[in-house]
Amino acid sequence: MKPRYLAAAIAVCALTVTGALAQTNPAISTTSANTSATPLPGANSFSEGEARGRIEARGFSAVSNLKKDDQGIWRGNATKDGQTVKVAIDFKGNVFAE
């Protein structure tokens, strides 16, 4: 391969990798604040373990009975401030006590 073409190929690869690294997934909330007042239905890609971890990261413990409903919302029970509550996590990562 000629040096000129090699340099061009390297430049294209570098731009492609830089663009891919700069992308984020706007569907997943990365803040500790909810982006909605109620759980949003949608295709939820969280595993049960990931859903449990996000709920626990919001201050809940003893997370149990997690089940994903037909709207893609994980629902279960958890404890916070000494009280057992129903919890839900939507496809964006918003966590709710119900």
HUQUI-V721317 format. One record per pair of residues at least 4 apart in sequence whose C-alpha atoms are under 7 Angstrom apart, sorted by the first residue. I is the first residue (numbers start at 1). GAP is how many residues later the second one is. Records with the same first field share a line. If there is no record, write none. Layout:
I=GAP, GAP
//
This chain:
1=4, 5
2=4
3=4
4=4
5=4
6=4
7=4
8=4
9=4
10=4
11=4
12=4
13=4
14=4
15=4
16=4
17=4
18=4
19=4
27=65
28=64, 65
29=63, 64, 65
34=60, 61
35=59
39=49, 50, 51, 55
40=50, 51
41=30, 31, 32, 49
42=29, 30, 49
43=29, 48
44=28, 29, 46, 47
45=46
46=4, 5
47=4
48=4
49=4
50=4
51=4, 38
52=4, 11
53=4
54=4
55=5, 40
56=4, 5
59=21
60=18, 19, 20
61=17, 18, 19
62=16, 17
63=14, 15, 16
64=12, 13, 14
65=11, 12
66=8, 9, 10
67=7, 8, 9
68=4, 5, 6, 7
69=4, 5
72=18, 19
73=15, 16, 17, 18
74=14, 15, 16
75=12, 13, 14
76=10, 11, 12
77=7, 8, 9, 10
78=6, 7, 8, 9
79=4, 5, 6
80=4
85=12, 13
86=11, 12
87=9, 10, 11
88=7, 8, 9
89=4, 5, 6, 7
90=4, 5
//
